[in-house]
Amino acid sequence: SSIDLEKNDDFFSKMVDAAFSFALPSIIEKINTDLEKDQRIAIGNCELSRDQVVIHIQGWFGTKPHEVPWARINAEVESGQIMISDRNNSRLRIAMPMRTTYNAVIFPLIAASRGK
């Protein structure tokens, strides 16, 4: 019934909030520390580095990498997906499903902390 769905949604939201409050700050700090040490980190179709994000876009004949500085990265949550785009090129846009892409949920937080 719809009441059960609402209860499940409410419970899920509370669990996500708890996870964000407890685990995310240390995960984001670890990733930012690794990036400052010139390590590269893959999240979905993106490769994160100290100064930029390489977004791999699937084309007709293979995958093409696009290098985008952190200051131009736009990351938003839409319908269960993280939408990542280049502020200067609206055609450069990918979607990462939050449920199936490892660490996708933290991408917007990392982008916000690095894009200053």
Rosetta constraint file for C-alpha pairs under 8 A:
AtomPair CA 1 CA 5 HARMONIC 6.53 0.50
AtomPair CA 2 CA 6 HARMONIC 6.17 0.50
AtomPair CA 3 CA 7 HARMONIC 6.22 0.50
AtomPair CA 4 CA 8 HARMONIC 6.13 0.50
AtomPair CA 5 CA 9 HARMONIC 6.05 0.50
AtomPair CA 6 CA 10 HARMONIC 6.03 0.50
AtomPair CA 7 CA 11 HARMONIC 6.06 0.50
AtomPair CA 8 CA 12 HARMONIC 6.01 0.50
AtomPair CA 9 CA 13 HARMONIC 6.08 0.50
AtomPair CA 10 CA 14 HARMONIC 6.25 0.50
AtomPair CA 11 CA 15 HARMONIC 6.22 0.50
AtomPair CA 12 CA 16 HARMONIC 6.17 0.50
AtomPair CA 13 CA 17 HARMONIC 6.10 0.50
AtomPair CA 14 CA 18 HARMONIC 6.12 0.50
AtomPair CA 15 CA 19 HARMONIC 6.19 0.50
AtomPair CA 16 CA 20 HARMONIC 6.09 0.50
AtomPair CA 17 CA 21 HARMONIC 6.14 0.50
AtomPair CA 18 CA 22 HARMONIC 6.11 0.50
AtomPair CA 19 CA 23 HARMONIC 5.56 0.50
AtomPair CA 19 CA 24 HARMONIC 6.99 0.50
AtomPair CA 20 CA 24 HARMONIC 5.01 0.50
AtomPair CA 20 CA 25 HARMONIC 7.65 0.50
AtomPair CA 21 CA 25 HARMONIC 7.31 0.50
AtomPair CA 23 CA 27 HARMONIC 6.43 0.50
AtomPair CA 24 CA 28 HARMONIC 5.97 0.50
AtomPair CA 24 CA 106 HARMONIC 7.45 0.50
AtomPair CA 25 CA 29 HARMONIC 6.13 0.50
AtomPair CA 26 CA 30 HARMONIC 6.10 0.50
AtomPair CA 27 CA 31 HARMONIC 6.22 0.50
AtomPair CA 28 CA 32 HARMONIC 6.08 0.50
AtomPair CA 28 CA 106 HARMONIC 7.32 0.50
AtomPair CA 28 CA 109 HARMONIC 7.61 0.50
AtomPair CA 28 CA 110 HARMONIC 6.46 0.50
AtomPair CA 29 CA 33 HARMONIC 6.06 0.50
AtomPair CA 30 CA 34 HARMONIC 6.18 0.50
AtomPair CA 31 CA 35 HARMONIC 6.15 0.50
AtomPair CA 31 CA 41 HARMONIC 7.80 0.50
AtomPair CA 32 CA 36 HARMONIC 6.18 0.50
AtomPair CA 32 CA 110 HARMONIC 7.50 0.50
AtomPair CA 33 CA 37 HARMONIC 6.43 0.50
AtomPair CA 34 CA 38 HARMONIC 6.72 0.50
AtomPair CA 34 CA 39 HARMONIC 5.44 0.50
AtomPair CA 34 CA 40 HARMONIC 7.68 0.50
AtomPair CA 35 CA 39 HARMONIC 5.08 0.50
AtomPair CA 35 CA 40 HARMONIC 6.37 0.50
AtomPair CA 35 CA 41 HARMONIC 7.55 0.50
AtomPair CA 35 CA 48 HARMONIC 7.53 0.50
AtomPair CA 35 CA 49 HARMONIC 5.56 0.50
AtomPair CA 35 CA 50 HARMONIC 4.84 0.50
AtomPair CA 36 CA 50 HARMONIC 5.65 0.50
AtomPair CA 37 CA 50 HARMONIC 7.92 0.50
AtomPair CA 38 CA 49 HARMONIC 6.58 0.50
AtomPair CA 38 CA 50 HARMONIC 6.01 0.50
AtomPair CA 39 CA 49 HARMONIC 6.52 0.50
AtomPair CA 39 CA 50 HARMONIC 7.69 0.50
AtomPair CA 40 CA 47 HARMONIC 6.49 0.50
AtomPair CA 40 CA 48 HARMONIC 5.50 0.50
AtomPair CA 40 CA 49 HARMONIC 4.90 0.50
AtomPair CA 40 CA 50 HARMONIC 7.81 0.50
AtomPair CA 41 CA 47 HARMONIC 5.63 0.50
AtomPair CA 41 CA 48 HARMONIC 5.01 0.50
AtomPair CA 41 CA 49 HARMONIC 6.71 0.50
AtomPair CA 42 CA 46 HARMONIC 5.75 0.50
AtomPair CA 42 CA 47 HARMONIC 4.46 0.50
AtomPair CA 42 CA 48 HARMONIC 6.10 0.50
AtomPair CA 43 CA 47 HARMONIC 6.35 0.50
AtomPair CA 43 CA 48 HARMONIC 7.51 0.50
AtomPair CA 43 CA 101 HARMONIC 7.28 0.50
AtomPair CA 43 CA 102 HARMONIC 6.57 0.50
AtomPair CA 43 CA 103 HARMONIC 6.24 0.50
AtomPair CA 43 CA 104 HARMONIC 6.34 0.50
AtomPair CA 43 CA 107 HARMONIC 7.70 0.50
AtomPair CA 44 CA 96 HARMONIC 6.54 0.50
AtomPair CA 44 CA 101 HARMONIC 5.72 0.50
AtomPair CA 44 CA 102 HARMONIC 6.94 0.50
AtomPair CA 44 CA 104 HARMONIC 6.97 0.50
AtomPair CA 45 CA 55 HARMONIC 6.01 0.50
AtomPair CA 45 CA 56 HARMONIC 5.35 0.50
AtomPair CA 45 CA 57 HARMONIC 7.51 0.50
AtomPair CA 45 CA 96 HARMONIC 7.82 0.50
AtomPair CA 46 CA 53 HARMONIC 6.40 0.50
AtomPair CA 46 CA 54 HARMONIC 5.51 0.50
AtomPair CA 46 CA 55 HARMONIC 4.57 0.50
AtomPair CA 46 CA 56 HARMONIC 6.12 0.50
AtomPair CA 47 CA 53 HARMONIC 5.63 0.50
AtomPair CA 47 CA 54 HARMONIC 4.98 0.50
AtomPair CA 47 CA 55 HARMONIC 6.57 0.50
AtomPair CA 48 CA 52 HARMONIC 6.39 0.50
AtomPair CA 48 CA 53 HARMONIC 4.66 0.50
AtomPair CA 48 CA 54 HARMONIC 6.48 0.50
AtomPair CA 49 CA 53 HARMONIC 6.11 0.50
AtomPair CA 51 CA 69 HARMONIC 5.95 0.50
AtomPair CA 51 CA 70 HARMONIC 6.26 0.50
AtomPair CA 52 CA 67 HARMONIC 6.49 0.50
AtomPair CA 52 CA 68 HARMONIC 5.40 0.50
AtomPair CA 52 CA 69 HARMONIC 4.05 0.50
AtomPair CA 52 CA 70 HARMONIC 4.99 0.50
AtomPair CA 53 CA 67 HARMONIC 5.85 0.50
AtomPair CA 53 CA 68 HARMONIC 5.27 0.50
AtomPair CA 53 CA 69 HARMONIC 6.21 0.50
AtomPair CA 53 CA 70 HARMONIC 6.47 0.50
AtomPair CA 53 CA 73 HARMONIC 7.88 0.50
AtomPair CA 54 CA 65 HARMONIC 6.00 0.50
AtomPair CA 54 CA 66 HARMONIC 5.34 0.50
AtomPair CA 54 CA 67 HARMONIC 4.45 0.50
AtomPair CA 54 CA 68 HARMONIC 6.18 0.50
AtomPair CA 55 CA 65 HARMONIC 5.58 0.50
AtomPair CA 55 CA 66 HARMONIC 5.11 0.50
AtomPair CA 55 CA 67 HARMONIC 6.46 0.50
AtomPair CA 55 CA 68 HARMONIC 7.44 0.50
AtomPair CA 56 CA 63 HARMONIC 6.03 0.50
AtomPair CA 56 CA 64 HARMONIC 5.52 0.50
AtomPair CA 56 CA 65 HARMONIC 4.39 0.50
AtomPair CA 56 CA 66 HARMONIC 6.27 0.50
AtomPair CA 57 CA 63 HARMONIC 5.43 0.50
AtomPair CA 57 CA 64 HARMONIC 5.30 0.50
AtomPair CA 57 CA 65 HARMONIC 6.31 0.50
AtomPair CA 57 CA 66 HARMONIC 7.47 0.50
AtomPair CA 57 CA 92 HARMONIC 7.98 0.50
AtomPair CA 57 CA 94 HARMONIC 7.39 0.50
AtomPair CA 58 CA 62 HARMONIC 5.89 0.50
AtomPair CA 58 CA 63 HARMONIC 4.35 0.50
AtomPair CA 58 CA 64 HARMONIC 6.42 0.50
AtomPair CA 59 CA 63 HARMONIC 5.67 0.50
AtomPair CA 59 CA 64 HARMONIC 6.90 0.50
AtomPair CA 68 CA 72 HARMONIC 6.49 0.50
AtomPair CA 68 CA 73 HARMONIC 6.76 0.50
AtomPair CA 68 CA 86 HARMONIC 6.72 0.50
AtomPair CA 69 CA 73 HARMONIC 6.78 0.50
AtomPair CA 70 CA 111 HARMONIC 6.57 0.50
AtomPair CA 70 CA 114 HARMONIC 6.12 0.50
AtomPair CA 70 CA 115 HARMONIC 4.66 0.50
AtomPair CA 71 CA 114 HARMONIC 7.45 0.50
AtomPair CA 71 CA 115 HARMONIC 4.18 0.50
AtomPair CA 71 CA 116 HARMONIC 6.32 0.50
AtomPair CA 72 CA 86 HARMONIC 5.52 0.50
AtomPair CA 72 CA 87 HARMONIC 5.10 0.50
AtomPair CA 72 CA 88 HARMONIC 6.78 0.50
AtomPair CA 72 CA 115 HARMONIC 7.26 0.50
AtomPair CA 73 CA 84 HARMONIC 6.96 0.50
AtomPair CA 73 CA 85 HARMONIC 5.93 0.50
AtomPair CA 73 CA 86 HARMONIC 5.09 0.50
AtomPair CA 73 CA 87 HARMONIC 6.15 0.50
AtomPair CA 73 CA 111 HARMONIC 6.78 0.50
AtomPair CA 73 CA 115 HARMONIC 7.11 0.50
AtomPair CA 74 CA 83 HARMONIC 7.90 0.50
AtomPair CA 74 CA 84 HARMONIC 5.66 0.50
AtomPair CA 74 CA 85 HARMONIC 5.17 0.50
AtomPair CA 74 CA 86 HARMONIC 6.06 0.50
AtomPair CA 74 CA 87 HARMONIC 6.10 0.50
AtomPair CA 74 CA 108 HARMONIC 7.92 0.50
AtomPair CA 74 CA 111 HARMONIC 7.57 0.50
AtomPair CA 75 CA 82 HARMONIC 6.53 0.50
AtomPair CA 75 CA 83 HARMONIC 5.54 0.50
AtomPair CA 75 CA 84 HARMONIC 4.54 0.50
AtomPair CA 75 CA 85 HARMONIC 6.56 0.50
AtomPair CA 75 CA 107 HARMONIC 7.33 0.50
AtomPair CA 75 CA 108 HARMONIC 5.05 0.50
AtomPair CA 75 CA 111 HARMONIC 7.02 0.50
AtomPair CA 76 CA 82 HARMONIC 5.62 0.50
AtomPair CA 76 CA 83 HARMONIC 5.20 0.50
AtomPair CA 76 CA 84 HARMONIC 6.70 0.50
AtomPair CA 76 CA 108 HARMONIC 6.57 0.50
AtomPair CA 77 CA 81 HARMONIC 5.65 0.50
AtomPair CA 77 CA 82 HARMONIC 4.66 0.50
AtomPair CA 77 CA 83 HARMONIC 6.09 0.50
AtomPair CA 78 CA 82 HARMONIC 6.33 0.50
AtomPair CA 78 CA 83 HARMONIC 6.70 0.50
AtomPair CA 80 CA 97 HARMONIC 6.25 0.50
AtomPair CA 80 CA 98 HARMONIC 5.86 0.50
AtomPair CA 80 CA 99 HARMONIC 7.53 0.50
AtomPair CA 81 CA 95 HARMONIC 6.02 0.50
AtomPair CA 81 CA 96 HARMONIC 5.30 0.50
AtomPair CA 81 CA 97 HARMONIC 4.33 0.50
AtomPair CA 81 CA 98 HARMONIC 5.23 0.50
AtomPair CA 82 CA 95 HARMONIC 5.61 0.50
AtomPair CA 82 CA 96 HARMONIC 5.01 0.50
AtomPair CA 82 CA 97 HARMONIC 6.34 0.50
AtomPair CA 82 CA 98 HARMONIC 6.46 0.50
AtomPair CA 82 CA 104 HARMONIC 6.72 0.50
AtomPair CA 82 CA 105 HARMONIC 7.12 0.50
AtomPair CA 82 CA 107 HARMONIC 7.84 0.50
AtomPair CA 82 CA 108 HARMONIC 7.69 0.50
AtomPair CA 83 CA 93 HARMONIC 6.97 0.50
AtomPair CA 83 CA 94 HARMONIC 5.83 0.50
AtomPair CA 83 CA 95 HARMONIC 4.59 0.50
AtomPair CA 83 CA 96 HARMONIC 6.47 0.50
AtomPair CA 84 CA 93 HARMONIC 5.61 0.50
AtomPair CA 84 CA 94 HARMONIC 5.38 0.50
AtomPair CA 84 CA 95 HARMONIC 6.33 0.50
AtomPair CA 84 CA 96 HARMONIC 7.92 0.50
AtomPair CA 85 CA 89 HARMONIC 7.63 0.50
AtomPair CA 85 CA 90 HARMONIC 6.80 0.50
AtomPair CA 85 CA 92 HARMONIC 5.61 0.50
AtomPair CA 85 CA 93 HARMONIC 4.26 0.50
AtomPair CA 85 CA 94 HARMONIC 6.51 0.50
AtomPair CA 86 CA 90 HARMONIC 6.29 0.50
AtomPair CA 86 CA 92 HARMONIC 5.84 0.50
AtomPair CA 86 CA 93 HARMONIC 6.85 0.50
AtomPair CA 96 CA 101 HARMONIC 6.26 0.50
AtomPair CA 96 CA 104 HARMONIC 6.54 0.50
AtomPair CA 97 CA 101 HARMONIC 5.74 0.50
AtomPair CA 97 CA 104 HARMONIC 7.33 0.50
AtomPair CA 98 CA 102 HARMONIC 7.69 0.50
AtomPair CA 98 CA 103 HARMONIC 7.91 0.50
AtomPair CA 98 CA 104 HARMONIC 5.46 0.50
AtomPair CA 98 CA 105 HARMONIC 5.83 0.50
AtomPair CA 103 CA 107 HARMONIC 6.90 0.50
AtomPair CA 106 CA 110 HARMONIC 6.26 0.50
AtomPair CA 107 CA 111 HARMONIC 6.05 0.50
AtomPair CA 108 CA 112 HARMONIC 6.07 0.50
AtomPair CA 109 CA 113 HARMONIC 6.27 0.50
AtomPair CA 110 CA 114 HARMONIC 6.13 0.50
AtomPair CA 111 CA 115 HARMONIC 5.57 0.50
AtomPair CA 112 CA 116 HARMONIC 6.93 0.50
